[in-house]
């Protein structure tokens, strides 16, 4: 029996929030001091901040729910892959947007999500430089303000908007593709905002944007937390065949474990 059996989702989401802020505090320390950048086997960058933040998150999750498997980006990269995930597991990206971290533009986040039966049911996305923290669960979605001293100064309920005739799109700052532009030509787009990491989901969740198409490689830990926030705010993330994006993809014939297909995230339809 896991500790979670004595907790409700609100309590677990509070732990997510506290843990993301703690990880963000350590990321900010390293961000201010500077650090070396290494390349993983897939040529993506990794820093001491990735590893330090992941260690904080893993310790917290394994303390309160030791029997729930954790799929964490840097552990996976290091060769540790959990066995049977069962119906409930965590997806963790300790520093989503490492390229943004290295480029020092502030568009990076801490992502923690709980997956149940393939769906993201709880999620926290924290952007420590911007002081934005988004949370989502069965009770809805919230945006939490965090000040420069890493203290919570306020929170408010957020929700997706019904898409207007002239929509606002969001696209990746570092990974925008011609396929993205071609897809958006099929809609009436008033503006397209480029932003890094899971912040794209946050802009949809708080009703500032309407559509986020992603054509190109993403992994489940990149999207799960933001997707949970988006769904809690009334939106949805769909594959190109119109089905909700699911999590826990393994033994894929044409891609690696936990790799996402192309998808489109939307506000209220």
C-alpha positions in Angstrom: 0.0 0.0 0.0 1.4 3.4 -1.0 1.4 6.5 1.2 -0.8 8.0 -1.5 -3.7 5.9 -0.3 -3.9 8.1 2.7 -3.6 11.3 0.7 -6.0 13.0 -1.5 -5.1 14.6 -4.8 -5.1 18.1 -3.3 -2.5 17.0 -0.8 -0.3 15.4 -3.5 -0.6 18.5 -5.7 0.6 20.6 -2.8 3.6 18.3 -2.5 4.2 18.7 -6.3 4.0 22.5 -5.8 6.5 22.6 -2.8 8.8 20.2 -4.6 8.8 22.2 -7.9 9.6 25.4 -6.0 12.5 23.7 -4.1 13.9 22.3 -7.4 13.4 25.8 -9.0 15.3 27.4 -6.2 18.3 25.1 -6.8 18.0 25.7 -10.6 18.1 29.5 -10.0 21.2 29.2 -7.8 23.1 27.3 -10.6 21.7 29.7 -13.2 23.1 32.6 -11.4 26.5 31.0 -10.7 26.9 29.5 -14.1 27.8 25.9 -15.0 29.2 23.7 -17.7 27.1 22.2 -20.4 27.5 18.6 -21.6 25.8 16.7 -24.4 23.9 13.5 -24.0 23.9 10.7 -26.5 21.1 12.3 -28.4 23.1 15.5 -28.6 20.7 17.4 -26.3 22.3 19.5 -23.6 22.4 18.7 -19.9 23.7 20.6 -17.0 24.3 20.3 -13.3 20.9 22.1 -12.8 19.1 19.2 -14.6 20.7 16.6 -12.2 20.3 18.7 -9.0 16.6 19.4 -9.7 15.9 15.8 -10.5 17.5 14.6 -7.3 15.2 16.9 -5.3 12.1 15.8 -7.1 12.9 12.1 -7.0 13.6 12.2 -3.2 10.3 13.9 -2.5 8.2 11.6 -4.7 9.8 8.4 -3.4 9.4 9.5 0.2 5.7 10.1 0.0 4.7 7.5 -2.6 7.5 4.9 -2.6 5.5 2.3 -4.6 4.6 4.6 -7.6 7.1 4.3 -10.4 8.9 7.5 -11.6 9.9 8.0 -15.2 12.4 10.9 -15.0 14.4 12.3 -17.9 17.9 12.1 -16.5 17.5 8.7 -15.0 16.2 7.4 -18.3 19.2 9.1 -20.1 21.5 7.4 -17.6 20.1 4.0 -18.3 17.6 3.5 -15.5 14.3 2.4 -16.9 11.4 1.4 -14.5 9.9 -2.0 -15.0 6.1 -2.4 -15.1 4.5 1.0 -14.7 1.1 -0.3 -13.8 -1.9 2.0 -14.0 -0.2 4.9 -12.1 3.2 6.5 -12.5 5.0 9.9 -12.5 6.6 11.7 -15.4 9.3 14.2 -14.4 11.3 16.7 -16.4 13.4 18.5 -13.9 14.5 21.2 -16.3 12.3 21.4 -19.4 14.0 23.8 -21.9 17.7 23.2 -21.1 18.5 25.0 -24.3 16.6 28.0 -23.0 18.5 27.7 -19.7 21.8 27.7 -21.6 20.7 30.6 -23.7 19.6 32.4 -20.5 16.2 33.6 -21.8 14.2 32.3 -18.8 11.9 30.1 -20.8 12.5 26.9 -18.8 10.4 25.0 -16.4 10.2 22.2 -13.8 7.6 19.6 -14.8 6.0 17.0 -12.5 3.0 15.0 -13.5 0.9 12.0 -12.3 -0.4 9.7 -14.9 -3.4 7.3 -14.3 -4.6 4.9 -17.0 -2.6 6.8 -19.6 -4.1 10.2 -18.8 -2.3 13.1 -17.0 -4.4 13.8 -13.9 -2.2 16.0 -11.8 0.5 18.4 -13.0 2.8 21.3 -12.0 4.8 23.5 -14.3 7.1 26.0 -12.7 9.1 28.7 -14.5 11.5 30.0 -11.8 12.9 33.0 -13.6 9.5 34.3 -14.6 7.9 33.4 -11.2 5.0 31.6 -12.9 3.7 28.3 -11.4 0.8 26.5 -13.0 -1.0 23.6 -11.3 -3.8 21.4 -12.5 -5.9 18.6 -11.1 -9.5 17.4 -10.7 -10.4 20.6 -8.9 -9.3 22.8 -11.8 -6.3 24.8 -12.7 -4.5 27.7 -10.9 -1.7 30.1 -11.6 0.5 30.8 -8.6 2.7 33.8 -8.3 6.2 33.3 -6.9 8.4 36.3 -6.1 12.1 36.8 -6.5 12.7 35.4 -3.0 10.9 32.2 -4.1 7.9 32.8 -1.9 4.3 32.4 -3.0 2.6 35.8 -3.2 -0.8 34.8 -4.7 -2.9 32.4 -6.6 -5.8 32.5 -9.0 -8.1 30.1 -10.9 -7.4 30.0 -14.6 -9.3 28.5 -17.5 -9.0 28.2 -21.3 -11.1 30.5 -23.4 -13.4 29.6 -26.2 -11.3 30.2 -29.4 -12.2 33.5 -31.1 -12.5 33.8 -34.8 -9.0 35.2 -34.9 -6.9 32.8 -32.8 -3.6 33.2 -31.1 -1.2 30.3 -31.7 1.9 29.4 -29.7 4.9 27.6 -31.1 8.2 26.3 -29.9 11.0 28.9 -29.6 13.7 26.4 -30.4 12.0 23.7 -32.4 9.5 25.4 -34.8 9.2 23.5 -38.1 7.8 24.2 -41.6 5.1 21.6 -40.8 3.9 23.8 -37.9 3.6 26.8 -40.2 1.8 24.7 -42.9 -0.7 23.5 -40.2 -1.4 26.9 -38.9 -2.2 28.1 -42.5 -5.5 26.2 -42.1 -6.7 28.5 -39.4 -7.3 32.2 -39.0 -4.3 33.2 -36.8 -4.1 36.8 -35.5 -0.7 36.2 -33.8 1.8 33.4 -33.2 3.8 33.6 -30.0 7.1 31.8 -29.7 7.9 30.6 -26.2 10.0 27.8 -24.8 9.3 24.7 -22.7 5.9 23.8 -21.2 5.0 27.5 -20.9 3.1 27.0 -24.1 0.6 24.9 -22.2 0.4 27.6 -19.6 -0.5 30.3 -22.1 -3.4 28.1 -23.4 -4.5 27.3 -19.8 -4.8 30.9 -18.8 -6.7 31.9 -21.9 -4.0 33.9 -23.6 -3.7 31.5 -26.6 -5.8 29.0 -28.4 -3.8 26.4 -30.3 -0.3 24.8 -30.0 0.6 22.4 -32.8 3.8 20.3 -32.3 5.4 18.6 -35.3 8.7 17.2 -34.2 10.2 15.1 -31.4 9.0 15.5 -27.9 9.1 13.0 -25.0 6.3 12.3 -22.5 8.1 14.1 -19.7 8.2 17.2 -21.8 4.4 17.4 -22.1 2.7 15.5 -19.3 2.6 18.3 -16.6 1.6 21.0 -19.0 -1.0 18.7 -20.5 -2.4 18.0 -17.1 -2.7 21.8 -16.4 -4.3 22.3 -19.8 -6.9 19.6 -19.3 -7.7 20.9 -15.8 -8.3 24.3 -17.4 -10.8 22.9 -19.9 -8.5 22.3 -22.8 -7.2 19.1 -24.5 -4.2 17.7 -26.3 -5.0 15.6 -29.3 -3.0 13.4 -31.6 -3.3 14.1 -35.4 -6.1 11.4 -35.6 -8.1 13.4 -33.1 -7.6 11.1 -30.0 -6.5 12.4 -26.6 -2.7 12.1 -26.2 -1.9 9.2 -23.9 1.1 8.4 -21.8 3.2 5.4 -21.0 4.1 4.5 -24.6 6.6 1.6 -24.7 7.8 -0.9 -27.2 6.9 1.4 -30.1 7.9 0.0 -33.5 8.9 3.3 -35.0 10.2 5.3 -32.0 11.8 5.1 -28.6 9.9 4.4 -25.3 8.0 7.4 -24.0 8.3 9.3 -27.3 5.2 11.3 -28.2 3.5 11.4 -31.6 2.8 14.8 -33.3 0.0 16.5 -31.5 -2.1 19.6 -31.3 -3.0 21.2 -27.9 -6.1 23.3 -27.8 -8.1 25.5 -25.5 -11.9 25.1 -25.4 -13.2 24.0 -28.7 
